[in-house]
Amino acid sequence: MGLIRSCDKSDLVDCLLELSDRAESSSAPLVQAKILDGAAIVRMLRPGPARTFGEYAKNVFMPYVRKEACESEVCRIDIVWDRFIPGSLKTETRNKRGSGTKIQLAPSTEIPKEAWQKFLSNSENKRKLFELLADEISSATIPGVQLISTKHKDAVSSTRDDMDILRPCNHEEADTRILLHVADAANQGITRVLVRSRDTDVLVLCVANLGNIPGLEELWVSTGTSSYQKYLAVHELTQG
């Protein structure tokens, strides 16, 4: 009996790209909305000169969001966060990977000297940081751009109240919740959407669910690192 060959999830990307020779681009597409995986952004954006978490929110995180919104056709930015549910299988899996020192996190709290990734390995630290950043987004404004953030089961925004389709939401992971925000953008008449996430699961979910989201003409998934991005056209992968 043969054995199943083990592989990385990222190998799935190469398999999907075999479906179309027009599905991959190194140039950023023109889109109207961007749905961002908040945890992936936080892992990428180290504190740098920021001393406190309030400074991190204002001087590191929000400039990144504003940069994402600066393209001429972008009229909506969503930041989607993971939830942390005590006793859930996902939470237990996270805890088994190891945990940094838990701190009492507030805007005035000094960022600990331990490595950023070590700090983020503590689920409670991440939960409080994601909450703080969601509050920062909900009070921010960018002219001509709708800003939305998830916050636990809720969705918050300084520019929009009618978000019944987005809240309350019981999804634990951002992976699946991202699709809900893509569908809401399409429901608003947006036809070109970019999802920014480094998780292969998100790409697979987008490919599997695009046919269930009417109105979208283009759905892109951006993967890669801060210095190198590649853009995958989900609408090309689902043709035929």
Backbone as a ProteinNet text record, in pm:
[ID]
protein_1_A
[PRIMARY]
MGLIRSCDKSDLVDCLLELSDRAESSSAPLVQAKILDGAAIVRMLRPGPARTFGEYAKNVFMPYVRKEACESEVCRIDIVWDRFIPGSLKTETRNKRGSGTKIQLAPSTEIPKEAWQKFLSNSENKRKLFELLADEISSATIPGVQLISTKHKDAVSSTRDDMDILRPCNHEEADTRILLHVADAANQGITRVLVRSRDTDVLVLCVANLGNIPGLEELWVSTGTSSYQKYLAVHELTQG
[TERTIARY]
84.4	0	88.1	58.1	137.8	107.5	199.3	181.8	144.2	62.1	26.9	147.9	181.8	299.6	268.1	353.6	333.9	380.4	316.1	354.3	310	355.8	313	184.9	103.4	-18.7	12.2	128	163.5	178.7	200.6	209.3	77.9	-32.1	-162	-167.7	-92.7	-92.8	-43.3	66.4	120.2	19.3	-52	-153.3	-265.5	-309.1	-417.1	-372.7	-248.1	-200.5	-191.7	-190.9	-192.3	-325.6	-427.9	-560.2	-567.7	-477.9	-481.5	-344.9	-301.9	-173.1	-188.6	-310.5	-333.7	-366.3	-346.5	-393.5	-292.7	-167.5	-65.5	-9.1	6.6	62.4	152.7	256.9	344.2	304.7	206.9	160.3	29.7	17.8	-103.4	-222	-332.7	-449.9	-524.2	-601.2	-686.8	-815.8	-839.2	-957.5	-1029	-1152.1	-1231.3	-1233.3	-1210.1	-1213.4	-1099.7	-1048.1	-945	-989.8	-983.6	-1017.4	-886.9	-845.9	-713.5	-719.8	-633.5	-617.7	-537.5	-606.2	-541.9	-424.4	-437.6	-328.1	-203.5	-219.2	-104	-32.9	-110.1	-50.3	30.1	-28.1	39.8	168.9	167.3	290.6	398.6	358.1	453.1	503.1	414.6	448.4	507.5	636.3	702	696.4	709.7	689.8	787.2	911.3	1008.4	1029.3	1015.4	1039.7	922.8	809.5	693.1	723.9	698.8	726.2	607.3	486.8	366.5	274.4	174.6	81	-5.9	-30.3	-101.6	-22.1	108.8	195.2	200.2	201.4	201.9	76.2	-38.7	-165	-165.2	-120.3	-127.8	-14	105.9	224.7	280.1	229.7	277	160.2	55.3	-54.8	-139.6	-185.3	-273.2	-205.2	-77.5	-12.5	-14.2	-2.7	-12	-151.9	-254.2	-392	-415.5	-365	-383	-310	-196.2	-123.9	-204.4	-267.2	-350.4	-469.1	-513.1	-630.6	-598	-470.3	-432.8	-451	-474.1	-493.6	-624	-624.4	-730.1	-870.7	-885.6	-1019	-1066.1	-981.2	-1019.2	-1118.1	-1233.6	-1336.3	-1375	-1308.4	-1342.6	-1222.4	-1195.4	-1092.1	-1154.8	-1145.2	-1192.2	-1072.7	-1067	-965	-1037.4	-1001.8	-1071.2	-974.6	-1020.7	-936.6	-985.8	-894	-931.6	-1001.4	-1086.8	-1143.5	-1074.6	-1081.1	-1018.9	-1126.6	-1172.8	-1282.6	-1226.7	-1239.7	-1184.6	-1237.4	-1145.6	-1184.5	-1204.1	-1195.1	-1213.7	-1091.6	-1110.6	-1000.7	-889.1	-924.5	-824.4	-743	-809.8	-739.4	-644.5	-689.1	-602.7	-481.2	-501.5	-389.9	-289.5	-340.3	-250.7	-168.9	-234.4	-165.7	-56.7	-75.7	24	150.6	140.1	257.5	354.7	314.5	398.7	335	379.9	313.9	412.8	403.3	483.2	423.4	485.2	440.1	314.2	211.2	87.3	106.6	57.6	69.8	-67.4	-80.1	-202.6	-193.4	-253	-233.1	-333.6	-283.6	-363.8	-285.6	-347.1	-274	-145.1	-145.9	-27.9	75.3	43.7	136	258.5	376.3	498.4	509	552.1	569.7	684.9	665.2	770.2	893.7	1004	1131.3	1147.6	1065.1	1077.5	1044.1	1087.5	1066.6	917.1	887.7	749.7	671.3	730.5	661.3	637.7	728.8	709.7	593.2	583.3	469.7	338.8	338.3	217.1	181.1	270.8	239.8	143.1	118	21.4	-115.8	-213.9	-346.2	-412.6	-396.1	-459.5	-396	-263.8	-197.9	-254.9	-269.6	-323.1	-466.9	-547	-687.1	-697.6	-619.7	-625.2	-568.4	-462.2	-404.9	-502.4	-564.1	-661.1	-777.9	-819.8	-928.8	-888.2	-765.4	-715.6	-708.5	-659.9	-647.1	-783.9	-879.6	-1016.1	-1075.4	-1050.6	-1099.5	-1034.1	-906.4	-836.3	-897.6	-925.7	-985.5	-1124.7	-1201.3	-1340.3	-1350.6	-1241.7	-1244.2	-1171.8	-1115	-1037.5	-1125.4	-1083.7	-1151.8	-1048	-1081.8	-1002.9	-1101.2	-1084.7	-1181.6	-1210.2	-1337.8	-1378.4	-1362.7	-1319.1	-1295.1	-1374.5	-1447.4	-1521.1	-1426.6	-1411.4	-1324.6	-1410	-1384.4	-1458.9	-1359.1	-1386	-1303.4	-1394.7	-1354.7	-1424.8	-1373.7	-1459.1	-1420.4	-1501.7	-1436	-1506.5	-1617.2	-1742.2	-1853.1	-1904.1	-1859.9	-1914	-1833.5	-1888	-1814.4	-1831.7	-1722	-1725	-1673.9	-1727.5	-1689.5	-1728.5	-1648.4	-1682.1	-1767.4	-1785	-1852	-1974.2	-2005.8	-2117.5	-2189.6	-2321.3	-2401.9	-2472.9	-2512.4	-2594.1	-2507.1	-2468.5	-2378.5	-2439.4	-2570.3	-2637.8	-2585.3	-2541.5	-2488.5	-2355.4	-2287.2	-2154.2	-2155.9	-2266	-2269.9	-2409.2	-2414.9	-2302.1	-2252	-2125.9	-2063.9	-1994.3	-2024.8	-1967.8	-1846.1	-1792.8	-1672.5	-1555.4	-1476.6	-1360.4	-1238.8	-1219.6	-1100.2	-1131.2	-1033.8	-1048.4	-1062.6	-1003.8	-1004.7	-1144.8	-1242.2	-1378.5	-1454	-1424.5	-1495.7	-1463.2	-1345	-1305.8	-1406	-1453.2	-1548	-1679.2	-1720.7	-1841.9	-1825.6	-1705.9	-1680.7	-1669.5	-1614.8	-1613.2	-1756.4	-1841.9	-1981.2	-2054	-2025.7	-2089.2	-2044.4	-1916.3	-1867.1	-1938.6	-1954.7	-2025.8	-2170.9	-2231.2	-2369.5	-2385	-2276.7	-2277.4	-2252.7	-2233.3	-2210.1	-2064.5	-1974.8	-1832.1	-1804.2	-1731.2	-1710	-1566.6	-1471.5	-1331.9	-1275.5	-1238.5	-1197.4	-1062.7	-978.4	-850.3	-853	-818.8	-800.3	-650.2	-605.3	-462.6	-443.9	-383.6	-359.7	-245.6	-165.3	-55.3	-94.1	-220.8	-266.4	-322.3	-266.3	-314.1	-461	-505.9	-646.3	-739.1	-700.3	-784.7	-799.5	-689.7	-696.8	-791.2	-777.5	-862.6	-1009.3	-1037.3	-1174.5	-1231.2	-1148.2	-1193.3	-1226.9	-1141.7	-1167	-1295.9	-1315.9	-1432.3	-1562.9	-1556.3	-1679	-1710.2	-1622.2	-1647.1	-1780.5	-1814.4	-1939.3	-2063.8	-2048.8	-2160.9	-2173.7	-2090.2	-2091.8	-2126.6	-2254	-2294	-2245.7	-2215	-2179.1	-2031.5	-1947.5	-1803.3	-1751.8	-1675.8	-1610.2	-1466.7	-1402.5	-1264.6	-1247.4	-1186	-1145.9	-1000.4	-917.9	-774.3	-733.7	-631.9	-570.8	-423	-378.9	-238.8	-165.3	-54.4	26.4	171.4	254.7	396	438.7	551.7	609.5	593.6	638.7	628.8	713	820.2	908.3	873.6	796.8	759.4	616.7	532.4	393.1	362.1	279	224.6	73.1	6.8	-137.3	-199.7	-293.2	-354.5	-499.2	-534.9	-668.3	-760.5	-841.2	-931.3	-1032.4	-1076.7	-1177.1	-1121	-990.9	-931.6	-923.4	-895.3	-882.2	-1014.9	-1125	-1256	-1325.6	-1258.9	-1318.2	-1321.3	-1430.4	-1433.7	-1476.1
-118.7	0	123.8	218.3	339.8	433.9	523.3	623	756.4	832.1	966.8	1056.7	1127.7	1215.6	1338	1363.8	1482.8	1606.4	1718.8	1842.4	1961.6	2078.3	2200.8	2249.9	2323.1	2379	2470.7	2536.6	2630.2	2559.7	2427.6	2353	2358.8	2381.2	2391.1	2508.5	2614	2731.6	2693.8	2618.8	2575.6	2490.1	2405	2320.3	2405.7	2505.6	2592.5	2674.7	2719.4	2802.7	2726.5	2595	2515.1	2525.5	2578.9	2591	2705.2	2803.2	2917	2982.3	3018.2	3086.9	3237.9	3283.9	3427.2	3461.6	3365.6	3382.9	3452.4	3465.5	3522	3650.1	3749.7	3877	3932.7	4002.4	4069.9	4216.1	4262.2	4400.3	4406.7	4507.1	4522.9	4556	4483.4	4511.7	4635.8	4697.9	4809.4	4753.5	4780	4727.8	4841.5	4812.6	4911.7	4885.8	4761.7	4726.2	4631.3	4643.9	4553.5	4496	4365	4294.8	4240	4288.2	4259	4165.9	4066.5	3978	4052.7	4097.6	4183	4117.5	3990.6	3921.8	3914.2	3893.1	3886.5	4021	4129.1	4262.6	4286.9	4251.3	4273.2	4192.3	4069.7	3989.3	4055.8	4121.3	4184	4318.3	4395.6	4531.3	4530.5	4527.3	4531.1	4672.5	4687	4818	4926.7	4889.5	4992	5091.1	5222.1	5322.5	5342	5277.7	5295.5	5243.3	5327	5287.7	5218.6	5267.4	5214.8	5155.5	5083.6	5024.5	5130.7	5240.6	5351.6	5411.2	5425.6	5475.7	5376.4	5247.9	5145.9	5159.4	5176.4	5187.7	5309.7	5423.2	5548.6	5566.6	5522.5	5555.3	5440.3	5319.7	5204.5	5139.6	5103.9	5030.4	5119	5233.1	5316.9	5373.4	5410.4	5450.3	5339.6	5213.7	5102.4	5098	5111.6	5108.8	5223.8	5342.5	5458.8	5438.7	5374.7	5345.7	5249.7	5150.4	5056.6	5128.1	5236.3	5307.6	5418.6	5442.5	5561.1	5543.3	5419.8	5399.5	5466.4	5519.3	5609.3	5550.1	5420.9	5362.8	5296.2	5286.6	5218.8	5304.5	5244.3	5315.9	5241	5129	5050	4968.6	4969.9	4887.3	4815.9	4683.3	4603.6	4535.2	4538.6	4463.5	4357.3	4232.4	4119.5	4049.2	4029.9	3971.4	3832	3748.2	3622.3	3653.2	3560.4	3565.2	3459.5	3478.6	3384.6	3337	3213.3	3157.8	3058.7	3087.2	2996.2	2854	2757.3	2617.8	2563.3	2649.8	2600.8	2520.2	2433.8	2352.5	2441.1	2548.3	2637.8	2704.8	2750.8	2816	2718.7	2593.9	2494.4	2464.8	2461	2438.1	2552.2	2676.4	2792	2782.1	2745.6	2739.9	2634.5	2525.1	2417.7	2459.5	2562.4	2607.4	2688.2	2717.9	2800.4	2936.1	3003.5	3129	3228.5	3354.5	3460.9	3508	3606.7	3659.8	3742.9	3712.5	3788.4	3923.2	4030.1	4163.3	4228.8	4330.4	4410.7	4520.4	4496	4581.5	4694.9	4816.2	4937.5	5031	5138.7	5229.9	5284.8	5306.3	5363.5	5259.5	5131.6	5024.8	5024.8	5017.5	5009.5	4872.2	4872.3	4747.4	4669.5	4543	4466.6	4449.2	4428.2	4415.5	4279.1	4180.9	4048.6	4058.8	3960.6	3960.3	3973.6	4047.1	4074	3944.4	3848.3	3722.5	3645.8	3657.4	3593	3656.8	3788.2	3859	3812.5	3797.1	3759.2	3612	3532.7	3391.6	3369.6	3475.2	3466.7	3509.6	3419.9	3448.2	3567.9	3584.2	3697.4	3829.2	3830.1	3950.8	3988.9	3889	3917.1	3966.2	3903.9	3946.2	4092.8	4133.1	4272.3	4368.6	4327	4413.5	4430.4	4320.7	4329.4	4420	4412.8	4497.6	4645	4673.2	4811.1	4865.6	4783.9	4828.8	4845.1	4758.9	4774.6	4906.9	4943.5	5072.6	5188.5	5174.8	5280	5296.5	5186.9	5192.6	5254.4	5217.6	5263.1	5412.6	5474.3	5619.1	5697.6	5626.2	5691.5	5722.5	5821.3	5853.1	5875.5	5829.2	5854.3	5905.3	6028.5	6084.8	5992.9	5966.2	5885.1	5736	5692.1	5549.1	5502.5	5394.5	5331.5	5239.3	5260.9	5178.5	5090.1	4960.3	4865	4771.7	4741	4643	4547.9	4421.6	4332	4355.4	4324.2	4334.3	4229.2	4117.8	4003.2	3961.3	3951.7	3915.8	4035.5	4153.5	4276.6	4321.3	4421.7	4494.4	4642.1	4719	4859	4947.8	5070.2	5164.1	5304.4	5401.3	5541.9	5600	5524.9	5580.8	5501	5389.8	5307.5	5243.9	5247.9	5189.2	5061.5	5052	4940	4819.6	4745.8	4631.9	4503.5	4487.7	4370.2	4240	4243.9	4123.4	4080.5	4173.6	4145.8	4115.4	4145.9	4129.7	4090.9	4012	3945.3	3828.3	3795.1	3687.8	3591.5	3462.5	3363.7	3292.1	3337	3274.9	3297.1	3194.3	3207.6	3259.3	3213.3	3249.9	3354.9	3440.2	3541.5	3476.8	3357.9	3290.1	3286.4	3238.4	3226	3357.6	3437.5	3565.3	3661.5	3650.2	3733.7	3720.2	3597.8	3575.5	3648.8	3660.3	3735.3	3882.3	3937.3	4077	4096	3997.4	4002.9	4006.4	3920.1	3914.4	4045.2	4106.1	4233.8	4343.9	4343.4	4442.9	4426.6	4302.8	4277.7	4322.3	4301.4	4343.3	4495.1	4567.7	4714.4	4762.1	4669.9	4707.9	4713.6	4674.9	4670.8	4547.5	4564.6	4453.8	4400.4	4474.1	4430.8	4436.8	4321.6	4311.2	4240.7	4290.1	4226.1	4177.7	4052.6	3997.8	3987.8	4046	4037.5	3943.9	3828.3	3728.4	3638	3591.5	3501.4	3355.9	3331.5	3195.9	3128.5	3014.2	2939.9	2902.2	2878.9	2844.4	2950.7	3077	3186	3177.6	3149.2	3134.8	3020.9	2907.6	2792.4	2825.5	2893.8	2932.5	3028.3	3119.8	3214.5	3140.8	3047	2969.4	2889	2829.4	2743.5	2821.9	2949.6	3024.3	3137.5	3165.8	3277.9	3262.2	3140.9	3118.2	3147.9	3159.4	3188.3	3336.9	3419.5	3564.4	3636.9	3663.5	3729.1	3873.5	3918	4058.5	4085.2	3995.7	4018.6	3988.9	4081	4058.5	4010.4	4062.7	4023.7	4004.5	3892.9	3868.4	3826.1	3903.6	3878.9	3841.6	3757.5	3726.8	3763.1	3848.2	3890	3807	3747	3667.9	3715.7	3663.6	3699.5	3774.5	3841.1	3913	4062.6	4140.5	4286.3	4340.6	4268.6	4317.1	4259.6	4148.4	4088.6	4038.5	4089.4	4049	3987.1	3884.2	3835.3	3831.4	3849.1	3866.2	3754.3	3682.5	3565.6	3598.4	3581.9	3615.1	3494.8	3499	3387.9	3369.4	3480.2	3472.1	3399.2	3401.4	3324.8	3176.4	3147.9	3008.7	2934.4	3007	2942	2939.6	2984.8	2981.6	2838.2	2808.8	2679.9	2566.8
0	0	0	-86.9	-93.1	21.1	47.2	152.5	91.9	163.6	119.6	136.3	31.3	37.1	121.1	219.9	302.1	225.4	254.6	185.9	269.6	231.3	296	230.6	309.8	253	135.7	140.8	33.8	-101.4	-98.8	-225	-302	-231.4	-296.1	-392.9	-361.5	-448.5	-587.3	-592.7	-723.2	-798.2	-725.5	-790.8	-848.7	-774.5	-821.8	-941.7	-940.7	-1050.6	-1182.4	-1174.5	-1296.7	-1370.7	-1302.4	-1364	-1464.8	-1452.4	-1544.2	-1551	-1672.4	-1687.1	-1673.4	-1642.1	-1624.2	-1478.9	-1390.5	-1253.4	-1161.8	-1203.2	-1114.8	-1173.1	-1086.6	-1129.7	-1020.5	-1061.9	-965.3	-948	-1025.3	-1018.1	-940.3	-854.6	-775.4	-865.3	-852.1	-934.8	-884.8	-972.6	-933.7	-875.1	-748.5	-680.8	-608.2	-568.5	-495.8	-345.7	-306.7	-164.6	-132.3	-10	39.2	172.6	183	306.7	362.8	478.8	531.7	652.3	654.7	769.3	874.9	981	1080	1149.2	1186.3	1256.4	1170.3	1040.3	950.2	944.5	946.9	944.7	1071.5	1186.2	1314.4	1322.6	1272.7	1274	1189.1	1082.3	991	1042.9	1107.9	1150.8	1291.9	1300.7	1431.2	1488.6	1621	1684.6	1641.3	1607.8	1569.6	1682.8	1654.9	1758.7	1855.3	1831	1918.5	2058.9	2159.7	2299.1	2363.2	2334.3	2396.3	2289.3	2335.2	2240.2	2174.7	2244	2182.1	2066.9	2086.4	1979	1864.1	1896.5	1790.9	1704.9	1770.6	1697.1	1606	1657.9	1583	1483.3	1518.5	1439	1355	1378.5	1301	1226.1	1299	1236.7	1144.9	1193.7	1113	988	990.4	864.9	760.3	803.9	709.6	647.6	730	679.4	582	616.3	528.3	394.4	400	276	188.3	250	174.7	109.3	171.9	122.6	23.1	-2.2	-80.5	-230.9	-277.4	-420.9	-465.1	-585.3	-629.3	-625.3	-655.1	-663.6	-534.8	-435.8	-311.5	-233.4	-202.9	-126.4	0.4	26	145.9	189.8	321.7	384.1	503.6	504.5	618.1	682.5	815.8	888.5	970.1	946.5	1008.5	1104.5	1228.1	1332.8	1371.2	1418.3	1482.8	1615	1657.3	1791	1877.1	2009.5	2103	2199.5	2178.7	2255.8	2356.9	2487.4	2589	2572.2	2576.2	2569.3	2429.4	2326.6	2190.3	2147	2046.3	1995.2	1941.5	1872.4	1816	1925.7	2030.8	2141.5	2209.3	2230.1	2292.4	2205.1	2073.4	1981	1990.2	1994.7	2007.8	2135.8	2246.5	2375.6	2377.3	2304.2	2301.4	2226.7	2144.7	2069.1	2155.3	2278.6	2364.6	2384.7	2487.2	2519.9	2577.6	2530.1	2587.4	2719.3	2778.1	2906.1	2887.8	2966.1	2960	3027.8	2964.1	3022.5	3028.8	3112.9	3121.2	3015.7	2903.5	2786.6	2783.2	2766.6	2751.6	2659.6	2606.7	2518.2	2579.7	2712.1	2777.8	2818.2	2801.5	2840.9	2751.4	2813.3	2734.8	2668.4	2542.8	2469.7	2532.7	2567.2	2636	2549.8	2618.1	2548.1	2481.1	2519.3	2457.2	2308.4	2232.9	2088.4	2056.5	1950.1	1911.5	1889.8	1820.5	1795.6	1925.7	2021.1	2151.1	2224.8	2220.7	2281.1	2217.8	2084.8	2013.5	2031.5	2088.4	2108.1	2224.4	2302.2	2411.2	2359.3	2364.4	2307.8	2372.9	2503.3	2571.2	2527.8	2507.4	2456	2319.6	2233.2	2099.5	2107.9	2191.2	2202.8	2243.2	2341.9	2388.5	2284.7	2215.4	2112.5	1996.1	1952.1	1842.2	1881.3	2006.5	2055.4	2051.5	2095.7	2094.2	1951.4	1859	1720.5	1654.8	1690.3	1639.2	1686	1811.8	1863.2	1787.3	1756.8	1682.6	1543.3	1477.4	1343.9	1350.6	1453.2	1461.8	1488	1532.2	1556.6	1447.1	1350	1243.5	1123.4	1047.7	922	812.5	693.8	573.7	469.4	420.9	326.9	208.5	185.8	71.6	88.9	208.3	231	353.1	335.5	443.7	519.8	651.1	734.8	824.2	821.7	903.4	970.7	1096.5	1168.1	1243.7	1250.4	1340.5	1482.4	1579.7	1721.2	1796.2	1830	1885.2	1787.1	1833.1	1744.2	1664.5	1701.1	1645	1522.6	1452.9	1349.9	1381.4	1374.5	1416.2	1303.6	1298.5	1193	1235.8	1196.1	1223.1	1111.9	1002.3	884.7	839.8	906.6	862.3	980.1	977.2	1083.8	1040.2	914	866.4	834.1	936.5	917.7	972.1	957.4	1012	951.5	825.6	761.6	823.9	890.1	945.3	1094.5	1161.8	1307.5	1355	1463.3	1529.4	1444.6	1462.2	1384.1	1479.3	1466.8	1558.9	1502.8	1388	1332.8	1428.5	1450.3	1538.9	1463.7	1342.1	1266.6	1159.9	1135.9	1030.9	893.9	876	744.9	684	761.5	710.1	718	818.6	835.2	721.4	665.9	553	438.9	413.2	303.9	327	452.3	485.3	446.3	467.6	433.8	282.3	213.2	66.5	14.1	68.5	24	53.3	167.5	201.2	106	69.1	-26.9	-160.8	-205.7	-331.2	-320.8	-204.1	-181.9	-189.8	-163.4	-174.2	-317.1	-408.7	-547.4	-587.7	-497.7	-529.2	-614.3	-723.1	-817.5	-818.2	-758.4	-759.8	-618	-563.8	-423.3	-414.2	-323.4	-292	-148.4	-126.6	7.9	32.7	143.8	176.4	295.2	267.2	371.1	326.6	421.6	389.7	408.5	442.8	473.7	348.7	313.7	198	212.8	336	359.4	301.6	313.1	264.3	112.8	43.6	-101.7	-139.8	-73.5	-103.9	-77.1	33.5	65.4	-39.2	-86.5	-189.1	-319.2	-358.6	-480	-465.5	-348.3	-326.3	-319.1	-276.4	-248.8	-346	-439.8	-530.6	-603.6	-641.9	-714.2	-632.2	-499.8	-411.3	-379.3	-443.2	-416.4	-545.4	-569.6	-694.4	-700.3	-821.2	-842.5	-854.9	-804.8	-812.6	-953.2	-1008.1	-1136.2	-1116.8	-1012.6	-984.4	-834.1	-797.7	-659.5	-660.7	-591	-586	-443.5	-432.4	-303.5	-312.6	-221.4	-216.6	-113.2	-153.2	-61.2	-69.6	17.8	13.8	138.1	130.3	243.2	221.8	321.3	310.6	196.6	160.5	53.9	-83.2	-84.1	-212.3	-205.2	-291.7	-297.2	-432.6	-433.2	-558.7	-546.7	-658.5	-660.9	-743.4	-682.5	-745.8	-779.5	-905.9	-954	-935	-831.1	-801	-913.8	-972.5	-1080.8	-1202.9	-1222.2	-1333.1	-1297.6	-1169.9	-1127.3	-1131.5	-1124.4	-1121	-1255.5	-1360.5	-1495.8	-1547.9	-1621.7	-1691.5	-1605
[MASK]
++++++++++++++++++++++++++++++++++++++++++++++++++++++++++++++++++++++++++++++++++++++++++++++++++++++++++++++++++++++++++++++++++++++++++++++++++++++++++++++++++++++++++++++++++++++++++++++++++++++++++++++++++++++++++++++++++++++++++++++++

